[in-house]
Amino acid sequence: MPESKRYDIIIAGAGLSGLSLAWHLVKENYTGQILLIDNSFAPNNHKTWCFWGKKDHPFADIAHRTWKNSHFSALDFSSELSLKEHLYFCVKESDYKETILRTLQKAPNVDLLEESILDFSSNSSKAALITKDSNTYLADYIFQSIFMPSHYDPSARKYPLIQHFLGIEIKTDEKVFDKKTFTLMDVDSDFNDGFAFMYVLPFKKNRALVEYTIFSANPLIKKHYKKKIRSYLEEKYGLTKENYSIKRKEYGEIPMDDRPHTPLYSSRIMNLGTVGGFTKPSTGYTFSRVHKYSKKCAQALVKGVNPPTPTASSYRFRYYDLLLLRVLATNVPDSRKIFRSLFKNSPIDRIFKFLSEETNFLEDLMVLASCYYPPFLRALTVHPPLITQFDKDYLAPSKGKELKEDYFEDFEHVPNSSDEDSSQDAEEGSEKIVQKDRLNETVS
Ligand SMILES: Cc1cc2nc3c(=O)[nH]c(=O)nc-3n(C[C@H](O)[C@H](O)[C@H](O)COP(=O)(O)OP(=O)(O)OC[C@H]3O[C@@H](n4cnc5c(N)ncnc54)[C@H](O)[C@@H]3O)c2cc1C
């Protein structure tokens, strides 16, 4: 028999952004009833999340590895760049999930449910989620990181680039890696694939994740990334296939186009993470942006005010991103020159601050002035400053989205989460809620 239950908040999707919001809500002592729902809470290890931050970063304790030194290389420039104000962190997906799920398990107001979500619906006062088993869950707000909203129009993208990469985590027979220095970019000199580079995260002297990353419109066949990595390992570290074993693979396609920002799925349903446009278009980094919003949102909900609509970057940063995307999409040699000049002439901490969109205008100018500028001047003529507009229509809630009122037929009969009846409902439907013991199994 399909069930229907009412919560204050539903978080649909327990990946990076869903777990982030749940974690911040618990940390901020939010007392409303929360449902976190995902296909599976099993702690996969398909991703490693890297980001820069201060040494007291909230996830510093679970970092698999941190670095203070980086290596950058492009064309004739090759240098070790030392981080003074930041650390570069790497968090394993499994550690992130395990840590947050353990915190959530202890929170009396959080239900964790493994079910597959079919769709969402909302009206001006309530939001509903329907699962493939035809169960309906209602809440004041749903935060979802699963579906691209139907009003998202991919044809509106100006430069539909993706950051696509394949990485292999290898264990070598010999100690060949400098574990204190990660390679942020070793820019490829081949023109064929698009703007491409190697990214190396050395975890130990004999263990590293080596990734071939490309910024271009289309992914390549997997064999090609592997071939590139094999040649790089041979050329750079003198490693042949016989000298290492592959422990893990990681493949990703991250949108880095100037995608219209889509903060709302429909009224009372907020988009989080990748589908919410949280990815920084010019870099693909998402982790820190997700956490920044989650913290702000949790604080608002604790105060009893409406959650803030996830905002796009300011005009200034969207504009800089657009200019760079144009160069990346149209001119690979110039792209290389831009990255070379940027890392040659600007301190890496300032670059990270700029990419975090925390610089003031003067600092922006210092970063921009350090870059090889002719391609930017050409891009300026195509997208003149101040005249260039960004997707303001997408900020309108429910644009083109039909509300599925039929899910709400019995809405008024559904008790509030704080009503006594609802706790009885919860008991009756308890087999649907992932039990703490079960979760321990999946988490460990
Ligand atoms: C391999 C890889 C490496 C990356 N590395 C970095 C990095 O180093 N730094 C960085 O900042 N960004 C990185 N990113 C980009 C970005 O941070 C991640 O893609 C991130 O996981 C996006 O978070 P999300 O919450 O939007 O989606 P996800 O983390 O993918 O979460 C979505 C969740 O929804 C669930 N789900 C999907 N469909 C359903 C359904 N129908 N019903 C129920 N549940 C469902 C999924 O199981 C999943 O748990 C990487 C991306 C990839 C792919």
The ligand as an SDF file (V2000), in Angstrom:
LIG
                    3D

 53 58  0  0  0  0  0  0  0  0999 V2000
   34.6470   11.5870  -11.1570 C   0  0  0  0  0  0  0  0  0  0  0  0
   34.3350   12.9910  -10.6840 C   0  0  0  0  0  0  0  0  0  0  0  0
   35.2780   13.6860   -9.9370 C   0  0  0  0  0  0  0  0  0  0  0  0
   34.9940   14.9970   -9.4910 C   0  0  0  0  0  0  0  0  0  0  0  0
   35.9540   15.6610   -8.7740 N   0  0  0  0  0  0  0  0  0  0  0  0
   35.6740   16.8990   -8.3250 C   0  0  0  0  0  0  0  0  0  0  0  0
   36.6470   17.5900   -7.5350 C   0  0  0  0  0  0  0  0  0  0  0  0
   37.7580   17.1070   -7.3360 O   0  0  0  0  0  0  0  0  0  0  0  0
   36.3130   18.8160   -7.0300 N   0  0  0  0  0  0  0  0  0  0  0  0
   35.0910   19.3820   -7.2460 C   0  0  0  0  0  0  0  0  0  0  0  0
   34.8360   20.4700   -6.7300 O   0  0  0  0  0  0  0  0  0  0  0  0
   34.1730   18.7650   -8.0420 N   0  0  0  0  0  0  0  0  0  0  0  0
   34.4250   17.5420   -8.5730 C   0  0  0  0  0  0  0  0  0  0  0  0
   33.4870   16.9040   -9.3220 N   0  0  0  0  0  0  0  0  0  0  0  0
   32.2470   17.6240   -9.6860 C   0  0  0  0  0  0  0  0  0  0  0  0
   31.1480   17.5390   -8.6090 C   0  0  0  0  0  0  0  0  0  0  0  0
   31.6780   17.9120   -7.3620 O   0  0  0  0  0  0  0  0  0  0  0  0
   30.5500   16.1330   -8.4640 C   0  0  0  0  0  0  0  0  0  0  0  0
   29.9910   15.7080   -9.6720 O   0  0  0  0  0  0  0  0  0  0  0  0
   29.4880   16.0670   -7.3780 C   0  0  0  0  0  0  0  0  0  0  0  0
   29.2780   14.7180   -7.0420 O   0  0  0  0  0  0  0  0  0  0  0  0
   28.1630   16.7290   -7.7660 C   0  0  0  0  0  0  0  0  0  0  0  0
   27.3270   16.6770   -6.6380 O   0  0  0  0  0  0  0  0  0  0  0  0
   25.7590   16.5160   -6.7380 P   0  0  0  0  0  0  0  0  0  0  0  0
   25.2490   16.5190   -5.3580 O   0  0  0  0  0  0  0  0  0  0  0  0
   25.2260   17.4830   -7.6990 O   0  0  0  0  0  0  0  0  0  0  0  0
   25.5210   15.0840   -7.4450 O   0  0  0  0  0  0  0  0  0  0  0  0
   25.8890   13.6530   -6.9320 P   0  0  0  0  0  0  0  0  0  0  0  0
   27.0230   13.7000   -5.9720 O   0  0  0  0  0  0  0  0  0  0  0  0
   26.0530   12.8250   -8.1500 O   0  0  0  0  0  0  0  0  0  0  0  0
   24.5950   13.1930   -6.1220 O   0  0  0  0  0  0  0  0  0  0  0  0
   23.3650   12.8450   -6.7340 C   0  0  0  0  0  0  0  0  0  0  0  0
   22.7350   11.7240   -5.9020 C   0  0  0  0  0  0  0  0  0  0  0  0
   21.4340   11.4530   -6.4300 O   0  0  0  0  0  0  0  0  0  0  0  0
   21.2030   10.0630   -6.3780 C   0  0  0  0  0  0  0  0  0  0  0  0
   20.1790    9.7330   -7.3710 N   0  0  0  0  0  0  0  0  0  0  0  0
   20.2600    9.8850   -8.7120 C   0  0  0  0  0  0  0  0  0  0  0  0
   19.0970    9.5300   -9.2860 N   0  0  0  0  0  0  0  0  0  0  0  0
   18.2630    9.1370   -8.2900 C   0  0  0  0  0  0  0  0  0  0  0  0
   16.9200    8.6710   -8.2380 C   0  0  0  0  0  0  0  0  0  0  0  0
   16.1580    8.5570   -9.3320 N   0  0  0  0  0  0  0  0  0  0  0  0
   16.3830    8.3550   -7.0190 N   0  0  0  0  0  0  0  0  0  0  0  0
   17.1240    8.4730   -5.8970 C   0  0  0  0  0  0  0  0  0  0  0  0
   18.3820    8.9380   -5.8920 N   0  0  0  0  0  0  0  0  0  0  0  0
   18.9520    9.2470   -7.0640 C   0  0  0  0  0  0  0  0  0  0  0  0
   22.5640    9.4450   -6.6740 C   0  0  0  0  0  0  0  0  0  0  0  0
   22.6360    8.1220   -6.1470 O   0  0  0  0  0  0  0  0  0  0  0  0
   23.5140   10.4160   -5.9530 C   0  0  0  0  0  0  0  0  0  0  0  0
   23.8130    9.9810   -4.6420 O   0  0  0  0  0  0  0  0  0  0  0  0
   33.7470   15.6060   -9.7970 C   0  0  0  0  0  0  0  0  0  0  0  0
   32.8270   14.8980  -10.5720 C   0  0  0  0  0  0  0  0  0  0  0  0
   33.1190   13.6230  -11.0240 C   0  0  0  0  0  0  0  0  0  0  0  0
   32.0860   12.9040  -11.8720 C   0  0  0  0  0  0  0  0  0  0  0  0
  1  2  1  0
  2  3  1  0
  2 52  2  0
  3  4  2  0
  4  5  1  0
  4 50  1  0
  5  6  2  0
  6  7  1  0
  6 13  1  0
  7  8  2  0
  7  9  1  0
  9 10  1  0
 10 11  2  0
 10 12  1  0
 12 13  2  0
 13 14  1  0
 14 15  1  0
 14 50  1  0
 15 16  1  0
 16 17  1  0
 16 18  1  0
 18 19  1  0
 18 20  1  0
 20 21  1  0
 20 22  1  0
 22 23  1  0
 23 24  1  0
 24 25  2  0
 24 26  1  0
 24 27  1  0
 27 28  1  0
 28 29  2  0
 28 30  1  0
 28 31  1  0
 31 32  1  0
 32 33  1  0
 33 34  1  0
 33 48  1  0
 34 35  1  0
 35 36  1  0
 35 46  1  0
 36 37  1  0
 36 45  1  0
 37 38  2  0
 38 39  1  0
 39 40  1  0
 39 45  2  0
 40 41  1  0
 40 42  2  0
 42 43  1  0
 43 44  2  0
 44 45  1  0
 46 47  1  0
 46 48  1  0
 48 49  1  0
 50 51  2  0
 51 52  1  0
 52 53  1  0
M  END
$$$$
